């Protein structure tokens, strides 16, 4: 085994252990004033409505009911905080781009998200979930523009990867890599996941473990 393979194996095990412990719902914040106190490292999951954020959170933690899932897009209407062990908080952000939700509510969600991103000093990374079947849409790139402007590190995580064949996956990843090439806040590695068959979930856990190690926690 090469040194790189040893390092990868160690990160994979660290990620497994990180998410094998306690995972508990902490708070739901519908406004900036209701955000819980900053404690340890935070990571946030963002994406279009119905991209599969809650399902991926459940797959990541190995708990089918930790994050509430729904077949109705736009169900998540606040920032949901989950404590993972003693060192990590995972934030499930409101989905964006669901036209059936009232304009005022969308604006309120948008203001909350922007305020959270700008003012959360312990936010280590935003994992931007993109439906692998559709790739980046203009509404996604608008969000990426905001993250770049706010200098918030983000990483693309493709969801529903079980729906594509390998040539389609390779083409999708190559296209997104090209689109990210000049984005200053983008982390270069793109992860492909599926909450249906758990593909990519160990790699996502390892990515979080690497982030924790970089933060010295």
N, C-alpha and C positions, 0 to 999 in steps of 0.2 A: 504494500500500500504506500503510495506516495505521500509526501508531507501535506499536499493540498487535499488529498482524499482523507487523511487523518483529521485535518482541520474541519472538513465538511462533515465528517462523521461525528466529531465532537460537538459541532453546532447543532446538528440534527438531534443529538441526544439532549443537549441543553434545552432546545426548543420543546422536545417531548416532555421533559420534566417540568418546564415552565408552565405548560398548559395542563399538566396532569394533576396539579393540586387544586386548591379551592378556587372556584369562580362564582362570584356572587353579584347580583344586581345591587348597585349602590344608590343611584339617583336618576331621576328624569328631570331635565332642566328645560322648561319652555321659554325661559328668558335669561338674559345675562345675569340678573341679580340672583338667580337660583342655582348658579353653577356651584358644584361642591368645591371645597378648598383644594388647592393644588397639592398633590402628595405623590412623590415618586415620579416615574416616567409614564407619559400617556402616549398612546397611539390612537388614531382615529380612522374610521372606515367611512368613506364617502362614495357616492355614486348616484346614478339615475334611479328613480323609483322603479321597483321591481327588478333591479339588477341582481338581487340575491344577497344583499348585505347581511340580513339577519340569519339566513341559512348558512352563510360562510362563518359567521361568528359562532354559531352552534357547532359546526363541523370542527372549527379550530379548537374549541374548548372540549369537544367530545360530549356535549350536553345538548340534547335535542330540543329543550324548552327554555334555554337560558335567555335567548333573544326571541321575542315574539315574531313569528312569521305570519304573513297574510297573503292571500291571492289578490287582495285589493291594493293597488299601487297607492303610495302616499300615506300609508297607515302610520309610519313612524313620523311623529309630529314634534319631536323634541330631541335634545341630545340625551341619549341613554348611556349611563356610565356603569361599567362592569369592572369589579376589582378582580384581578388575576393574581392569586398568591399575595405576597406582601409588597411587591416592588412595582407592579404594573397595573395601569388602568386602561381599559379598552373602551373607546367611545363610538357608539353607533349613531351616525349623524342622520338628520332627515334626508330622505331622498329628494332629488330635484327633478324638474322637468315633467311633472304630472299636471297636464292642462286642466283636468277636472276639478282641481283644488282652487278655491277662490283666490283672486289676485292679491287681496290684502294679506291672506294667510301665507302665500308664497313670499311676499315681501317681508313679512315678519320672520319667516324661517331664514331667508337670505341674510337679513340684518343680524340675526342671532349667530349664524354660521360665520359671517365675516368678523363679528366682534370676538367670537371664540378663537378663531384662527390668529387674530392679531394680538390678543391679550393673554394667551396661554403659554407662559414661558417654559413649562415642562412638557410641551407637546413635541415629541421627538420626530414623528413622521405621520403623514396622512397616506393611507393606502387607498388609492383611487381605483374603485372597482368599475370595470368596463365589461359589458356583455360581449363575449368573444364572437358571437354570431353577427354582431353589428359593427364592432370596432368603435373608434372615436367619432363622436358626432360634434356638431358645432357647440351644442350646449355643454359638452364635456370640455372642449378647448377653452370655453369661456371660464370655466372653473379653474382650469390649469393656469390661465392667464392671471387669475386672482392669486393663486398659490405662488406663482413666480414673483408677482409684485410684492407679496407679503414675505417673500423669502422663507416659505415653509416647505421643508423637504417633503417630497411625495414620491410614491412608487406605484406603478401601474400593476394591478392584479386583474387578470382576465377571469371572468366567471363562466360557468356553464360550458366548460371545455369539453365535456363529453359529447356535445352536439356537433363537433367538427372532426373532420378527418385530418390526418397529419399534414398533408400539403396545404390545407386551408389554414391550419394553425400556424405553420411556418410563414405563410404569406401574411397572415394577420399580425404576427409578432414583428416581422420585418417592416411592415408599413408603419406600425406604431413607433418602432425604434427610430425610423427616419423622421417621424413627426416630432419626436422628443429631442432630437439631436442638438437643437439650439436653445433648449429650455433650461435655464440655469438651476432651477430647484429640483429637476427630475433626477431620481436615482436610476441608473442605467439598466438595472436588471428588471426584466418583465417576467412575472410569474403567471403560469396558467393553472387554474384550479377548477374543481368541480365539487360542489357539496354533495352531489348525488353519489359519486364513487370515491370521494376523498382524494382524487388526484391533485397533486400540488400542495395539499394541506401540510405535510411534513416540511416541505420547502418553505412555506409561509411561516411556519413556527420557527424554523431555523433563521429566517430573515429577521424575525423579531428578536430572537436570542442574540444575533449578531449586533443588532441595534442596542440591546441592553448592555452587551459587553463593551461597545464603543462608548456608552454613557457611564461606564464604570459601576454598573449596578448588578 
